[in-house]
């Protein structure tokens, strides 16, 4: 995916995850990741690109992985996420 493509996909994906998966408001997400609501608005509008640390925090707050926020193919990204979580779960149960 090109940088231009990710600048289009990423804001829409954050908005979709926030609304559809977690049912969070922008204010609630902002509180969870310790930024102002207006910054979340700018991210979702594609006007700013958050730092990698903030991306990680946003993904965690949305219950997803960072790469899923950039993946154009939602279903493939979701399958990767489920497989990753299963691996993590299996690994932690053996510890």
C-alpha positions as CSV (number, residue, x, y, z in Angstrom):
1,X,0.0,0.0,0.0
2,X,1.4,3.4,-0.9
3,X,1.7,6.2,1.7
4,X,-1.1,8.1,-0.1
5,X,-3.4,5.0,0.2
6,X,-2.6,4.7,3.9
7,X,-3.4,8.3,4.5
8,X,-6.9,7.5,3.1
9,X,-7.5,4.1,4.7
10,X,-6.0,4.8,8.2
11,X,-8.4,7.7,9.3
12,X,-11.4,5.8,8.0
13,X,-10.3,2.6,9.8
14,X,-9.8,4.4,13.1
15,X,-13.2,5.9,12.8
16,X,-14.8,2.5,11.9
17,X,-13.1,0.7,14.8
18,X,-14.0,3.4,17.2
19,X,-17.7,3.4,16.2
20,X,-18.4,-0.2,15.2
21,X,-16.1,-2.3,17.3
22,X,-15.8,-0.4,20.6
23,X,-18.7,2.1,20.3
24,X,-16.4,4.8,21.8
25,X,-16.9,8.5,21.3
26,X,-14.0,10.6,20.2
27,X,-13.9,12.1,23.7
28,X,-13.7,8.6,25.3
29,X,-11.0,7.5,22.9
30,X,-9.1,10.7,23.6
31,X,-9.3,10.1,27.3
32,X,-8.0,6.5,27.0
33,X,-5.0,7.6,25.0
34,X,-4.3,10.9,26.9
35,X,-4.9,13.4,24.1
36,X,-7.4,16.1,23.4
37,X,-10.6,15.2,21.6
38,X,-9.7,17.7,18.9
39,X,-6.6,15.7,18.1
40,X,-8.6,12.5,17.6
41,X,-10.8,14.6,15.3
42,X,-7.8,15.7,13.3
43,X,-6.5,12.1,13.1
44,X,-9.9,10.8,11.8
45,X,-10.0,13.7,9.3
46,X,-6.5,12.7,8.0
47,X,-5.1,16.1,8.9
48,X,-2.4,14.8,11.3
49,X,-0.5,11.5,11.6
50,X,0.0,10.3,15.1
51,X,3.3,9.1,16.5
52,X,4.0,5.4,16.6
53,X,3.6,5.4,20.3
54,X,0.1,7.0,20.0
55,X,-0.8,4.6,17.2
56,X,0.0,1.7,19.6
57,X,-2.1,3.3,22.3
58,X,-5.0,3.9,19.9
59,X,-4.9,0.3,18.6
60,X,-4.8,-1.0,22.2
61,X,-7.8,1.2,23.2
62,X,-9.7,0.0,20.1
63,X,-8.9,-3.6,20.9
64,X,-6.9,-4.2,17.7
65,X,-3.4,-4.2,16.3
66,X,-1.6,-1.3,14.6
67,X,-1.3,-3.1,11.2
68,X,-5.1,-3.6,11.1
69,X,-5.6,0.2,11.2
70,X,-3.7,0.4,7.9
71,X,-4.9,-2.7,6.1
72,X,-7.2,-2.0,3.2
73,X,-8.5,-5.6,3.4
74,X,-10.4,-5.6,6.7
75,X,-11.3,-9.3,6.7
76,X,-7.7,-10.4,6.0
77,X,-6.5,-8.1,8.7
78,X,-9.1,-9.4,11.1
79,X,-8.0,-13.0,10.4
80,X,-4.4,-12.1,11.1
81,X,-5.4,-10.5,14.3
82,X,-7.4,-13.5,15.5
83,X,-4.5,-15.8,14.6
84,X,-2.1,-13.6,16.5
85,X,-4.3,-13.5,19.6
86,X,-4.6,-17.3,19.5
87,X,-0.8,-17.7,19.3
88,X,-0.4,-15.3,22.2
89,X,-3.1,-17.1,24.2
90,X,-1.5,-20.5,23.6
91,X,1.9,-19.1,24.5
92,X,0.8,-17.7,27.8
93,X,-1.1,-20.8,28.8
94,X,2.2,-22.8,28.5
95,X,4.2,-20.5,30.7
